[in-house]
Amino acid sequence: MNVTDLLNSVPTGLWQGGRSAPSESGRTFEVLNPATGRVLTSVANATPADARAALDAACSVADEWAATPPRRRAEILRAAFDAVTARAEDFALLMTLEMGKVLPESRGEVAYGAEFLRWFSEEAVRIGGRTATAPAGTGEIAVVKEPVGPCLAITPWNFPLAMGTRKIGPALAAGCTMIVKPAEDTPLTMLLLARVFTEAGLPPGVLSVLPTLDAPAVVAELMNDSRLRKVSFTGSTAVGKKLLAQASENVLRTSMELGGSAPFLVFDDADLDRAVDGAMLAKMRNGGEACTAANRILVQNGIREAFTAALTERVAAMEVGPGWEDSSTIGPIITEKQRSSIAALVDDAVAAGAIVRTGGGKVDGAGFFFEPTVLEAIPDGARIRREEIFGPVAAIVGFDTEDEGVALANDTEYGLAAYFFTENIGRAQRVARRLQAGMVGVNRGVISDPAAPFGGIKQSGLGSEGGSEGIAEYLNTKYIALPPA
């Protein structure tokens, strides 16, 4: 399918009642291609009134969807998985156009994102409970799991398919209805996914998608309504804190996957080539625009120069360009605002004394490109050692001892992901336990897996997505006290 035909196949209205519809205001907004800065298309701009209508629809079918047999819910999720897989090239190209990542990475996200639909189709029929005789013999204890009710999912722009399926999959499997507020920069992928779900047999009203430029007002309209029972958010810690405060008013269930500042430790007993391969994946995958990206690369001083030289050679060889071009290995930054933020962090580090080994600045011309960059000798006061980069910049810092390396890794308010490389099994077991993170990769640069819980600690969030833990976030526990048999 060519680009014009693909864009024509994507709904551009709000997705409500199983169909595409205009906003009640008639307003729209433009979606840009970050590789060119040009407009791809325009989509409906939801208002608080549209949010109320979506919640009305979600509530009107909530009981019916909760009562739908788990096997039927599973079949719809599996049909959606099959449909997304069949249209993998369409979804991949669409993500490359609206988000910028290179096509091979977009294809990888389609496979990863679709897998949440398959995984939770299997979890839908495994929702358990338990029974027991009360220890005092006064009756029977029955524990059942029930859907929490209507949910709101707020998804980010960096993984426009997978961050949606990771929330929609468990919600639908558990029997919850859901409203999705996608990122304003990347609404098209979620709108196409909504159409796929309807074609797969999802009843109208169970899933709504509300693109908007007025996220605070739309989200507040939903969260201030006592009928909404859960919010799931992936994004910055600053926004997550505001949502947690809002959620407290109606005591909403929350899942918060927030910011990160992942350390990537390389010990002097590591396999150097393997560590460099891991660093390229952990740092440069998705152009560094990932909450799990290696934000601080901490290398034991005995091998620091060898590692830095090898990593610099790999980074300098990366080809910057539009994601649909075969020669490109790294695409654009999502917006000019984000690119300027990355440039400011690099400039601050260099002004403080950091050394640029390769890259270091914006790429001239159309689009929002930034040079793949390696910095070293970064002083402690530089902002880049504490703030999330969210771009293709590898920031290298040396350390001497294991204790010092672990202390540097843990010296952050974040605790989402951490990585380390060592060939010493004792150190592997020891350091994995000492790192303060919800997810730890040992001799691996990619750790996300639909069958594993994804989530952080400290200011990186609350709750888990994926794995058997993921569906539990959408289920209430009910105790039923039965009389003696």
ZAZAKOL-441778 format. One record per residue (C-alpha): y, z, x; chain. Coordinates in steps of 0.5 Angstrom, whole numbers, plus 2048, in hexadecimal, padded with zeros to 3 digits. Last residue first. Layout:
<node <Y; Z; X>; "A">
...
//
This chain:
<node <7CB; 86B; 7D4>; "A">
<node <7D1; 870; 7D6>; "A">
<node <7D8; 86E; 7D3>; "A">
<node <7DC; 869; 7D7>; "A">
<node <7E2; 86A; 7DB>; "A">
<node <7E5; 863; 7DC>; "A">
<node <7E9; 862; 7E3>; "A">
<node <7ED; 85C; 7E4>; "A">
<node <7EF; 859; 7EB>; "A">
<node <7F4; 853; 7EA>; "A">
<node <7F3; 84D; 7ED>; "A">
<node <7F7; 848; 7F1>; "A">
<node <7F8; 84B; 7F8>; "A">
<node <7F0; 84C; 7F7>; "A">
<node <7F0; 844; 7F8>; "A">
<node <7F2; 844; 7FF>; "A">
<node <7EE; 849; 801>; "A">
<node <7E8; 845; 801>; "A">
<node <7EB; 840; 806>; "A">
<node <7F2; 83E; 805>; "A">
<node <7F8; 841; 804>; "A">
<node <7F9; 848; 806>; "A">
<node <7FE; 84E; 804>; "A">
<node <805; 850; 807>; "A">
<node <809; 84D; 80C>; "A">
<node <80C; 84C; 813>; "A">
<node <810; 852; 813>; "A">
<node <80A; 856; 815>; "A">
<node <804; 853; 814>; "A">
<node <801; 84C; 813>; "A">
<node <7FD; 847; 80E>; "A">
<node <7F8; 842; 80E>; "A">
<node <7F1; 844; 80C>; "A">
<node <7EB; 840; 80E>; "A">
<node <7E8; 83A; 80A>; "A">
<node <7EE; 836; 80A>; "A">
<node <7EE; 836; 812>; "A">
<node <7F4; 837; 816>; "A">
<node <7F3; 839; 81D>; "A">
<node <7F6; 833; 821>; "A">
<node <7F7; 834; 829>; "A">
<node <7F0; 837; 82A>; "A">
<node <7EE; 83B; 830>; "A">
<node <7EE; 842; 82C>; "A">
<node <7F3; 840; 826>; "A">
<node <7F5; 847; 822>; "A">
<node <7F8; 847; 81B>; "A">
<node <7FB; 84D; 818>; "A">
<node <7FF; 84F; 81E>; "A">
<node <800; 855; 823>; "A">
<node <7FC; 853; 829>; "A">
<node <7F7; 859; 82B>; "A">
<node <7F1; 857; 828>; "A">
<node <7F1; 850; 82A>; "A">
<node <7F3; 853; 831>; "A">
<node <7ED; 857; 832>; "A">
<node <7E8; 852; 82F>; "A">
<node <7EA; 84C; 834>; "A">
<node <7EB; 851; 83A>; "A">
<node <7E4; 853; 839>; "A">
<node <7E2; 84C; 839>; "A">
<node <7E6; 849; 83F>; "A">
<node <7E7; 842; 83E>; "A">
<node <7EE; 843; 83C>; "A">
<node <7F3; 840; 837>; "A">
<node <7F7; 843; 832>; "A">
<node <7FA; 841; 82B>; "A">
<node <7FE; 845; 826>; "A">
<node <800; 844; 81F>; "A">
<node <804; 848; 819>; "A">
<node <807; 84E; 81C>; "A">
<node <80E; 84E; 81C>; "A">
<node <813; 854; 81E>; "A">
<node <812; 852; 825>; "A">
<node <810; 855; 82C>; "A">
<node <808; 854; 82B>; "A">
<node <807; 84E; 82F>; "A">
<node <80C; 852; 835>; "A">
<node <808; 858; 834>; "A">
<node <801; 854; 835>; "A">
<node <804; 850; 83B>; "A">
<node <806; 857; 83E>; "A">
<node <7FF; 85A; 83D>; "A">
<node <7FB; 854; 840>; "A">
<node <800; 854; 846>; "A">
<node <805; 850; 849>; "A">
<node <809; 84C; 844>; "A">
<node <80C; 845; 844>; "A">
<node <810; 842; 83E>; "A">
<node <810; 83B; 83C>; "A">
<node <814; 838; 835>; "A">
<node <811; 832; 833>; "A">
<node <815; 82E; 82E>; "A">
<node <813; 829; 829>; "A">
<node <816; 82D; 823>; "A">
<node <816; 833; 81F>; "A">
<node <819; 837; 824>; "A">
<node <818; 83E; 821>; "A">
<node <81D; 843; 824>; "A">
<node <81B; 848; 829>; "A">
<node <81A; 845; 830>; "A">
<node <81F; 83F; 82D>; "A">
<node <824; 844; 82D>; "A">
<node <825; 845; 834>; "A">
<node <826; 84C; 836>; "A">
<node <81F; 84C; 83A>; "A">
<node <821; 846; 83F>; "A">
<node <81D; 840; 83E>; "A">
<node <81A; 83E; 845>; "A">
<node <817; 838; 841>; "A">
<node <818; 832; 83C>; "A">
<node <814; 82D; 83A>; "A">
<node <817; 828; 835>; "A">
<node <815; 822; 830>; "A">
<node <81B; 81E; 82F>; "A">
<node <81E; 81F; 828>; "A">
<node <81F; 81A; 822>; "A">
<node <823; 81A; 81C>; "A">
<node <823; 813; 81A>; "A">
<node <827; 80D; 81D>; "A">
<node <82A; 80D; 824>; "A">
<node <82A; 812; 829>; "A">
<node <824; 817; 82B>; "A">
<node <827; 81E; 82B>; "A">
<node <826; 823; 831>; "A">
<node <821; 826; 836>; "A">
<node <81C; 822; 838>; "A">
<node <818; 824; 83E>; "A">
<node <818; 829; 843>; "A">
<node <81E; 82D; 841>; "A">
<node <820; 833; 845>; "A">
<node <822; 839; 841>; "A">
<node <828; 83D; 844>; "A">
<node <82C; 840; 83E>; "A">
<node <830; 839; 83C>; "A">
<node <829; 836; 83C>; "A">
<node <826; 83B; 837>; "A">
<node <82C; 83A; 833>; "A">
<node <82C; 832; 833>; "A">
<node <825; 833; 831>; "A">
<node <826; 837; 82B>; "A">
<node <82C; 833; 829>; "A">
<node <828; 82C; 829>; "A">
<node <823; 82F; 825>; "A">
<node <828; 831; 820>; "A">
<node <82B; 82A; 820>; "A">
<node <824; 827; 81F>; "A">
<node <824; 82C; 819>; "A">
<node <82A; 82A; 816>; "A">
<node <829; 822; 817>; "A">
<node <823; 823; 813>; "A">
<node <81B; 823; 813>; "A">
<node <81B; 822; 81B>; "A">
<node <818; 81B; 81D>; "A">
<node <811; 818; 81F>; "A">
<node <80D; 81A; 825>; "A">
<node <807; 815; 827>; "A">
<node <80A; 80F; 825>; "A">
<node <807; 808; 828>; "A">
<node <803; 807; 821>; "A">
<node <80A; 807; 81E>; "A">
<node <80A; 80A; 817>; "A">
<node <80C; 811; 81A>; "A">
<node <813; 80E; 81C>; "A">
<node <814; 80F; 823>; "A">
<node <813; 814; 829>; "A">
<node <80E; 812; 82E>; "A">
<node <80B; 818; 832>; "A">
<node <80A; 817; 839>; "A">
<node <80F; 81C; 83B>; "A">
<node <80B; 821; 837>; "A">
<node <804; 820; 83B>; "A">
<node <808; 820; 842>; "A">
<node <80C; 826; 840>; "A">
<node <805; 82A; 83E>; "A">
<node <802; 828; 845>; "A">
<node <808; 82B; 849>; "A">
<node <809; 831; 845>; "A">
<node <801; 833; 845>; "A">
<node <801; 832; 84D>; "A">
<node <808; 836; 84D>; "A">
<node <805; 83B; 849>; "A">
<node <7FF; 83C; 84C>; "A">
<node <800; 843; 850>; "A">
<node <805; 844; 84C>; "A">
<node <801; 846; 846>; "A">
<node <804; 841; 840>; "A">
<node <808; 843; 83A>; "A">
<node <809; 83D; 835>; "A">
<node <80E; 840; 830>; "A">
<node <80F; 83C; 829>; "A">
<node <808; 839; 829>; "A">
<node <808; 836; 822>; "A">
<node <805; 83A; 81C>; "A">
<node <80B; 83A; 818>; "A">
<node <80B; 832; 819>; "A">
<node <810; 82D; 81B>; "A">
<node <80E; 82C; 822>; "A">
<node <80E; 825; 821>; "A">
<node <808; 826; 81C>; "A">
<node <803; 827; 822>; "A">
<node <808; 828; 828>; "A">
<node <807; 830; 82A>; "A">
<node <800; 832; 828>; "A">
<node <7FD; 82B; 829>; "A">
<node <800; 82A; 830>; "A">
<node <7FF; 831; 832>; "A">
<node <7F8; 830; 830>; "A">
<node <7F7; 82A; 835>; "A">
<node <7FB; 82E; 83A>; "A">
<node <7F6; 834; 839>; "A">
<node <7F0; 82F; 83A>; "A">
<node <7F3; 82C; 840>; "A">
<node <7F4; 833; 843>; "A">
<node <7ED; 836; 842>; "A">
<node <7F0; 83D; 841>; "A">
<node <7EF; 843; 847>; "A">
<node <7F7; 843; 848>; "A">
<node <7F8; 845; 841>; "A">
<node <7FC; 840; 83C>; "A">
<node <7FF; 844; 836>; "A">
<node <802; 840; 830>; "A">
<node <806; 844; 82C>; "A">
<node <808; 842; 825>; "A">
<node <80F; 844; 823>; "A">
<node <80E; 843; 81B>; "A">
<node <811; 843; 814>; "A">
<node <80F; 845; 80E>; "A">
<node <808; 844; 80A>; "A">
<node <80A; 848; 804>; "A">
<node <805; 84A; 7FE>; "A">
<node <808; 84E; 7F8>; "A">
<node <805; 851; 7F2>; "A">
<node <80B; 852; 7EE>; "A">
<node <80E; 859; 7EC>; "A">
<node <813; 856; 7E7>; "A">
<node <81A; 859; 7EB>; "A">
<node <816; 859; 7F2>; "A">
<node <815; 852; 7F2>; "A">
<node <81C; 851; 7F3>; "A">
<node <81C; 855; 7F9>; "A">
<node <816; 852; 7FC>; "A">
<node <819; 84B; 7FB>; "A">
<node <81F; 84D; 7FF>; "A">
<node <81B; 84F; 804>; "A">
<node <817; 849; 804>; "A">
<node <81D; 845; 805>; "A">
<node <81F; 848; 80C>; "A">
<node <818; 848; 80E>; "A">
<node <818; 841; 80D>; "A">
<node <813; 83C; 809>; "A">
<node <80D; 83D; 805>; "A">
<node <80D; 840; 7FF>; "A">
<node <808; 842; 7F9>; "A">
<node <80B; 846; 7F3>; "A">
<node <807; 849; 7EE>; "A">
<node <807; 84C; 7E7>; "A">
<node <80C; 847; 7E3>; "A">
<node <80D; 84A; 7DC>; "A">
<node <812; 84F; 7DE>; "A">
<node <817; 84A; 7DF>; "A">
<node <81C; 84B; 7E5>; "A">
<node <818; 848; 7EA>; "A">
<node <818; 841; 7E6>; "A">
<node <81F; 841; 7E5>; "A">
<node <820; 844; 7EC>; "A">
<node <81C; 83E; 7EF>; "A">
<node <820; 839; 7EB>; "A">
<node <827; 83C; 7ED>; "A">
<node <825; 83D; 7F5>; "A">
<node <822; 836; 7F5>; "A">
<node <828; 832; 7F3>; "A">
<node <826; 82B; 7F6>; "A">
<node <820; 82B; 7F2>; "A">
<node <819; 828; 7F2>; "A">
<node <815; 82B; 7EC>; "A">
<node <80E; 82A; 7EC>; "A">
<node <80A; 82C; 7E6>; "A">
<node <802; 82E; 7E6>; "A">
<node <7FE; 831; 7E0>; "A">
<node <803; 82E; 7DB>; "A">
<node <7FF; 828; 7D9>; "A">
<node <7F7; 829; 7DA>; "A">
<node <7F5; 827; 7E1>; "A">
<node <7F0; 821; 7E0>; "A">
<node <7F0; 81E; 7E7>; "A">
<node <7F5; 819; 7E5>; "A">
<node <7FA; 81F; 7E4>; "A">
<node <7F8; 822; 7EB>; "A">
<node <7FA; 81B; 7EE>; "A">
<node <800; 81B; 7EA>; "A">
<node <802; 822; 7ED>; "A">
<node <800; 81F; 7F4>; "A">
<node <805; 81A; 7F4>; "A">
<node <80A; 81F; 7F2>; "A">
<node <808; 823; 7F8>; "A">
<node <809; 81D; 7FD>; "A">
<node <810; 81B; 7FA>; "A">
<node <813; 822; 7FA>; "A">
<node <814; 822; 802>; "A">
<node <81C; 824; 804>; "A">
<node <81D; 828; 7FE>; "A">
<node <817; 82C; 7FF>; "A">
<node <812; 82D; 7F9>; "A">
<node <813; 832; 7F3>; "A">
<node <80C; 832; 7F1>; "A">
<node <80A; 835; 7EA>; "A">
<node <803; 838; 7E9>; "A">
<node <7FE; 83A; 7E3>; "A">
<node <7F9; 83F; 7E6>; "A">
<node <7F1; 83E; 7E4>; "A">
<node <7EF; 840; 7EB>; "A">
<node <7ED; 839; 7ED>; "A">
<node <7F4; 837; 7EB>; "A">
<node <7F8; 83C; 7EF>; "A">
<node <7F3; 83B; 7F5>; "A">
<node <7F4; 834; 7F6>; "A">
<node <7FC; 834; 7F4>; "A">
<node <7FE; 838; 7FA>; "A">
<node <7FA; 835; 800>; "A">
<node <7FB; 82E; 7FC>; "A">
<node <802; 82F; 7FD>; "A">
<node <803; 831; 804>; "A">
<node <7FE; 82C; 806>; "A">
<node <802; 826; 802>; "A">
<node <809; 827; 805>; "A">
<node <807; 82A; 80B>; "A">
<node <80E; 82B; 80F>; "A">
<node <812; 82A; 808>; "A">
<node <811; 831; 806>; "A">
<node <80E; 834; 7FF>; "A">
<node <810; 838; 7FA>; "A">
<node <80A; 83A; 7F5>; "A">
<node <80B; 83E; 7EE>; "A">
<node <806; 841; 7EA>; "A">
<node <804; 842; 7E3>; "A">
<node <7FE; 847; 7E2>; "A">
<node <7FB; 84C; 7E7>; "A">
<node <7F4; 848; 7E5>; "A">
<node <7EF; 84E; 7E4>; "A">
<node <7E9; 851; 7E8>; "A">
<node <7E4; 856; 7E5>; "A">
<node <7E2; 85D; 7E7>; "A">
<node <7DD; 861; 7E2>; "A">
<node <7DC; 868; 7E3>; "A">
<node <7D6; 86B; 7DF>; "A">
<node <7D6; 872; 7DB>; "A">
<node <7D7; 879; 7DC>; "A">
<node <7D1; 879; 7E1>; "A">
<node <7D5; 87D; 7E6>; "A">
<node <7D5; 878; 7EC>; "A">
<node <7D7; 872; 7E6>; "A">
<node <7D2; 86D; 7E6>; "A">
<node <7D4; 867; 7E9>; "A">
<node <7D6; 860; 7E8>; "A">
<node <7D9; 85B; 7EC>; "A">
<node <7DE; 855; 7EC>; "A">
<node <7DE; 84E; 7EF>; "A">
<node <7E2; 847; 7EF>; "A">
<node <7DC; 842; 7F2>; "A">
<node <7DD; 83C; 7ED>; "A">
<node <7E5; 83B; 7EF>; "A">
<node <7E3; 83C; 7F6>; "A">
<node <7E0; 835; 7F7>; "A">
<node <7E5; 832; 7F4>; "A">
<node <7EA; 836; 7F8>; "A">
<node <7E6; 833; 7FE>; "A">
<node <7E7; 82C; 7FC>; "A">
<node <7EE; 82C; 7FA>; "A">
<node <7F0; 830; 801>; "A">
<node <7EC; 82A; 804>; "A">
<node <7F1; 825; 801>; "A">
<node <7F7; 828; 806>; "A">
<node <7F3; 828; 80C>; "A">
<node <7F1; 821; 80B>; "A">
<node <7F8; 81F; 809>; "A">
<node <7FB; 823; 80E>; "A">
<node <7F7; 81F; 814>; "A">
<node <7F9; 818; 811>; "A">
<node <800; 81B; 811>; "A">
<node <7FF; 81C; 819>; "A">
<node <7FC; 815; 81A>; "A">
<node <802; 813; 816>; "A">
<node <807; 816; 81A>; "A">
<node <80B; 81B; 817>; "A">
<node <812; 819; 814>; "A">
<node <812; 81E; 80D>; "A">
<node <814; 818; 808>; "A">
<node <811; 812; 80B>; "A">
<node <80B; 815; 80F>; "A">
<node <809; 819; 809>; "A">
<node <809; 813; 805>; "A">
<node <805; 80F; 80A>; "A">
<node <800; 815; 80A>; "A">
<node <7FF; 816; 802>; "A">
<node <7FE; 80E; 801>; "A">
<node <7F9; 80E; 807>; "A">
<node <7F5; 814; 804>; "A">
<node <7F5; 811; 7FD>; "A">
<node <7ED; 811; 7FD>; "A">
<node <7EE; 818; 800>; "A">
<node <7F3; 81A; 7FB>; "A">
<node <7EF; 818; 7F5>; "A">
<node <7E8; 81B; 7F8>; "A">
<node <7EC; 822; 7F9>; "A">
<node <7EF; 821; 7F2>; "A">
<node <7E8; 820; 7EF>; "A">
<node <7E6; 826; 7F2>; "A">
<node <7EC; 82A; 7EF>; "A">
<node <7EA; 828; 7E8>; "A">
<node <7E3; 829; 7E9>; "A">
<node <7E4; 830; 7EC>; "A">
<node <7E8; 832; 7E6>; "A">
<node <7E3; 82F; 7E1>; "A">
<node <7DE; 834; 7E5>; "A">
<node <7E2; 83A; 7E4>; "A">
<node <7E2; 839; 7DD>; "A">
<node <7E9; 838; 7DA>; "A">
<node <7EB; 83F; 7D7>; "A">
<node <7F1; 840; 7DC>; "A">
<node <7F3; 839; 7DA>; "A">
<node <7F3; 83A; 7D3>; "A">
<node <7F7; 841; 7D4>; "A">
<node <7FC; 83D; 7D8>; "A">
<node <7FD; 837; 7D4>; "A">
<node <804; 83A; 7D1>; "A">
<node <806; 83E; 7D7>; "A">
<node <806; 838; 7DB>; "A">
<node <80A; 834; 7D6>; "A">
<node <80F; 839; 7D5>; "A">
<node <80F; 83A; 7DD>; "A">
<node <811; 832; 7DE>; "A">
<node <816; 833; 7D8>; "A">
<node <819; 839; 7DB>; "A">
<node <81A; 835; 7E2>; "A">
<node <81D; 82F; 7DF>; "A">
<node <822; 833; 7DC>; "A">
<node <823; 836; 7E3>; "A">
<node <825; 82F; 7E5>; "A">
<node <820; 82A; 7E8>; "A">
<node <823; 824; 7EC>; "A">
<node <81F; 81E; 7EB>; "A">
<node <81D; 81A; 7F1>; "A">
<node <821; 814; 7F5>; "A">
<node <81D; 80F; 7FA>; "A">
<node <81C; 80E; 801>; "A">
<node <824; 80F; 803>; "A">
<node <825; 80D; 80A>; "A">
<node <826; 812; 810>; "A">
<node <821; 80E; 814>; "A">
<node <81B; 812; 817>; "A">
<node <81D; 818; 812>; "A">
<node <81C; 813; 80C>; "A">
<node <820; 816; 806>; "A">
<node <81F; 819; 7FF>; "A">
<node <825; 818; 7FB>; "A">
<node <827; 81C; 7F5>; "A">
<node <827; 81C; 7ED>; "A">
<node <82B; 81E; 7E7>; "A">
<node <829; 81D; 7E0>; "A">
<node <82A; 824; 7DE>; "A">
<node <824; 825; 7DA>; "A">
<node <820; 823; 7E1>; "A">
<node <81D; 81C; 7E0>; "A">
<node <815; 81C; 7DE>; "A">
<node <80F; 81A; 7E2>; "A">
<node <808; 81C; 7DE>; "A">
<node <803; 821; 7DD>; "A">
<node <808; 826; 7D9>; "A">
<node <80D; 826; 7DF>; "A">
<node <80D; 823; 7E5>; "A">
<node <815; 822; 7E6>; "A">
<node <817; 81B; 7E7>; "A">
<node <815; 816; 7ED>; "A">
<node <80E; 815; 7EC>; "A">
<node <80B; 811; 7F2>; "A">
<node <808; 80A; 7F1>; "A">
<node <80F; 807; 7F2>; "A">
<node <80F; 80A; 7F9>; "A">
<node <808; 807; 7FB>; "A">
<node <80A; 800; 7F9>; "A">
<node <810; 800; 7FD>; "A">
<node <80D; 803; 803>; "A">
<node <807; 7FE; 803>; "A">
<node <800; 800; 800>; "A">
//
